[in-house]
Structure formats: structure tokens, C-alpha cells
Amino acid sequence: MKKLGLIINPIAGMGGSVGLKGTDGVLDKALELGAVPRAPLRAKKALEELLDIKNQIEILTCSGDMGEREAMEMGFNIRLVYNQSTNSTSSEDTLAAAKAMLLENVDLILFAGGDGTARDIYKAVGDKAVVIGIPAGVKIHSPVYAQTPSKAGQLTRLYLMEKITKVEEVEVLDIDEEAYRAGKVNTSLYGYLKIPFEKKFVQNRKAGTPMSQQASQNSIALDIIDNMEEGTYYIIGPGTTTRPIMENLKLPYTLLGVDVVLNKEIYALDVTEKQLIDIAVYNKCKLVITPIGGQGYLFGRGNQQLSYNVLKAIGKENIIVAATKEKISELKGNPFLVDTGDEETDKMLSGYIKVTTGYKEKMIYKVKA
């Protein structure tokens, strides 16, 4: 039997929907604001892809909500190699679990979390194991993660069944969350992890925005401002492409959060998923969003406040995608990606969408779940 290591960071991503831009060091605050775990459900999405070969796999995992519960509920053969010492998990649990799996010579470690979890996995196993990440965190810059939970499961299946044998070393990247909450992105390289590599399954690393694109971003902002309608709530998503909208309106803004504008004045800063639902359900709204550079994600990475419930209330027809021609060119023809965690919403968003690329300049671009 193939031996598959499974580690779930159950608190990963909990700070996203409540506007905390991460969970490191702010779990209690996230819980107070009503955050709910999302990593276990995303791990199950990955495990669903392995159900038809579950009799050929032994899952080596951790007690409780770090893997045991989800794997048992789905009927997999499991063996515990690590027991949580407390009710709440920490990076020490991830480190210890990964080291235990390394000693068991697992064929692959499948883990659910964010960039901080990937750092812990790297610290524990280095280049001595093959891994793949299930995207479940708020910030996912590292290309160690699959594009979606389902693709993480599909890639795991192909590797365990030896349909994919190519392994590559990819970067483990993370940002300073404290600086991130203050609107600064300080990304560091921590090392490299080995992953089974097939380009259509894994995400690219996030790319920054060059200074040369600032004029294009400004022209996009002026187009959006000139077309703003009275009485309509404009939800401004995070990113440097959307920032010039607020700068030209001379309004305060949250670079890495979500703000709301009404009649060209600030209505609310750094809003949560719940606040957005309250606004979108009862009012006419438009959402301005930009894809993540180099990756192409519109939803599911760094903007969990824009949940599938929010997007259903807004409607695809009210989404304004803003992207410079240079940013689109970096995607090399690959589509925009959505990973909302809800198949119905992903299907609604798929197809084609209009993109504002300059002042009175638009194009149509493909969106794929």
C-alpha cells in the first residue's frame, strides 16, 4: 500500500473572512469576530479525489482535527503517527507531525494550510520528502500549493499511482503578517520543497507590480471613477491596481483589505465578510477586483472577505475586473482563476468577463474554476 501523510492546519485561513489578513497571532480575535474553520472542508475536497483508490492507500495522520477526523469520516485506512497535546494546534504540532511522517518513509505528505504551514513543513522535512499543499490559508504566495483543493487531490492521486513521476523543487515563500496588516508586503524566501510537478495542477508564485505599470493603473482608475453611479456601493478589493481609485478620489484606503465607497465618499474601511453581506443583500453594489500578479486568481487568495455568499449577492454582472495589459500579458494566455470553495459560485464566475485595461479600454478574458 502507498503511504500518504496527511496534515491539516485547522486554523489556517480563519482570519481572512473577518478582515485580519491572516491568522498568525490573532486566532482569538478571529474567533471573537465569528471566523469559522475552512481548512478541514478544503482538505475533504482533496481527499474526495482519492476515494476510488482508498483501499490502496494508508493515511498516516494526526489526532483530532489535524487529519484523523476527516480521513475517518471518509472511510480511509488510517494510522495515527502524532497526537496533539492540547485542544488548540500550533506550528510545533505541524513540525512534530511532519517529522514523524518522515520517519515512516511516507510516499507523499499532503497538507492543508497557508504559507506559514508550508514554512513549518519545510523546516521539518527539507528536501527529504515530496509534498503537496491544499490551499486553505489567507496568503498563499508559495508555488508548493495546488491551484485548488480538488487539484491537490488529483495531483496526489496521479503521483501515488505513478502516473506523474516528475518532481521539482519550488520556493517556500512567506510574508510578515504584522507588516501585512499594516499594508506592507515583505516577502521572504525560506527554502525549497519538492513537489510532484505538472503545471496545470500547481499555482505560480505571486509576482509584484513593476513601477512601469503605474500610469496604466492610473488610467484604469480614472475610467472606473468616471463611470461611478450615484447610490451604488462600490466595493474596492485589495491590491496596487485598485489603490489609484482611492488615491484619485482622495480617500483613505486599506491596501490589503476591502473598502466600500458610496457617492465617491468612504462608506466603510477594511470590511469583513459579514459587513459585505449586509451591504450587498440590501443595496445595489459593484465590486472592483484585480487578479493576483503572476497567478491570475480573482477570488480565493488574499481576499476571503469576498466569500461565495458575498459574490452571489453581488452577481457576476456587477464585477469590474481591473488589470493592466502588462499584468494580463504575464499570464501568457492562462485564464483568470477562481477558488471560492463553492462549486455553484465557481461555475457562475467561469466563462468570460470584461476587463478594464485603461481609460475607455476594455477586453474580454477567460475565467476558469
C-alpha positions, 0 to 999 in steps of 0.5 A: 500500500502507498503511504500518504501523510496527511496534515491539516492546519485547522486554523489556517485561513480563519482570519481572512473572512473577518478582515485580519489578513491572516491568522498568525497571532490573532486566532482569538480575535478571529474567533471573537469576530465569528471566523469559522474553520475552512481548512478541514472542508478544503482538505475533504475536497482533496481527499474526495479525489482519492476515494476510488483508490482508498483501499490502496492507500494508508493515511498516516495522520494526526489526532483530532482535527489535524487529519484523523477526523476527516480521513475517518469520516471518509472511510480511509485506512488510517494510522495515527503517527502524532497526537496533539497535546492540547485542544488548540494546534500550533506550528510545533504540532505541524513540525512534530507531525511532519517529522514523524511522517518522515520517519515512516518513509511516507510516499507523499505528505499532503497538507492543508494550510497557508504559507506559514504551514508550508514554512513549518513543513519545510523546516521539518522535512527539507528536501527529504520528502515530496509534498503537496499543499491544499490551499486553505490559508489567507496568503498563499504566495508559495508555488508548493500549493495546488491551484485548488483543493480538488487539484491537490487531490488529483495531483496526489492521486496521479503521483501515488499511482505513478502516473506523474513521476516528475518532481521539482523543487519550488520556493517556500515563500512567506510574508510578515503578517504584522507588516501585512496588516499594516499594508506592507508586503515583505516577502521572504524566501525560506527554502525549497520543497519538492513537489510532484510537478505538472503545471496545470495542477500547481499555482505560480508564485505571486509576482509584484507590480513593476513601477512601469505599470503605474500610469496604466493603473492610473488610467484604469482608475480614472475610467472606473471613477468616471463611470461611478453611479450615484447610490451604488456601493462600490466595493474596492478589493485589495491590491496596487491596481485598485489603490489609484481609485482611492488615491484619485478620489482622495480617500483613505484606503486599506491596501490589503483589505476591502473598502466600500465607497458610496457617492465617491465618499468612504462608506466603510474601511477594511470590511469583513465578510459579514459587513459585505453581506449586509451591504450587498443583500440590501443595496445595489453594489459593484465590486472592483477586483484585480487578479493576483500578479503572476497567478491570475486568481480573482477570488480565493487568495488574499481576499476571503472577505469576498466569500461565495455568499458575498459574490452571489449577492453581488452577481457576476454582472456587477464585477469590474475586473481591473488589470493592466495589459502588462499584468494580463500579458504575464499570464501568457494566455492562462485564464483568470482563476477562481477558488471560492470553495463553492462549486455553484459560485465557481461555475457562475464566475467561469466563462468570460468577463470584461476587463478594464485595461485603461481609460475607455479600454476594455477586453474580454478574458477567460475565467476558469474554476 
